[in-house]
Amino acid sequence: MKKDNLKNKTTERLQSDLKGLKIATGALAGILIVLFAMTLYNSITKKEFDPLMIVAISLSAILPLQFSNMKKIETELKTRKENN
């Protein structure tokens, strides 16, 4: 997210976006943990590599981007709180 874009949004909108990001990121993290655990279990029990593990590892690259966006929104909200 661009900082200018964050400055144009209302505080209520930013809080709503932050809440949505937290829910989506939590759900994604949970699903990726389950997917990784299942593919690891399948790899161990079948004694061959499960290709779906690559999907879990690849999609986990989204998480740092989401955390970065949440941090930017939290910083903007904190700045607005200090200015008021």
N, C-alpha and C positions, 0 to 999 in steps of 0.2 A: 504494500500500500504506500502511496505517496504521502508525504507529510502534508502537502497542500490539500490533498483530498481529505485528510483527517481534519484539518482546520475548517473546512467548509461544512462539516457535518455537525449536527447538534449533539449536545452531551448525551441526551437520551438515546439518540441513534448509535453513538459510539458504545454506550453501555450495552445496548441490544446486540450490536455486532460482536462485542467481546464475549457476551454470554453464548451466542451462537457458535463462535469460534472454539470456545472451551468445550462445548458439547460435541461438536463435530470432531475436534482433535482427540477428545477422550474416546469417542466411539471408534475412530480410526485406529488409535493405539490399541484398544481392546481387541478389535478384529485382527489386527496384525499380529498381536501376541498369540491369539488362538491359532491363526493360520501357521505361524512359525512353529508353534508347539506341535500341531498336527503333522506338519511335514517332517519335522525332526523325528517324531515318533514313527511315522511311516518309513523314513529312511533307516532308522535303527532296526525296526522289526523285519523289513523286507531285505535289509542289507544291500540296498542300492539307493542311489541319490534320487530324491523326489524333486522334479523340476519346479514344482510350485514354490519351493523355498526361494527361488530367485525372485518370484513375484513379491513375496513378503519382504525380502531385503530391498528390492527396488522401490516399493511403495513406502518403505520407512523413510525414504529421503524427503517425503512431503512433511514429516513431522517438524524438523527444524524450521522450515519456512512458516509453518503455522505458529510455532512458538515465537518466532521473530515478529510476525504480524500482531500477535497478542501483546508482546512487549511494547511495540510502537503505540498501540491503542492505550495501554495502561499509562505510558509516559505522557501521552497527550491529555488523558483524563487527569493525571496528577498535576500537570502544568496548569490546566484550567482551574483546578481546585485551589492551587496556590495563588493564582491571580485574583480569585474572588474573595 
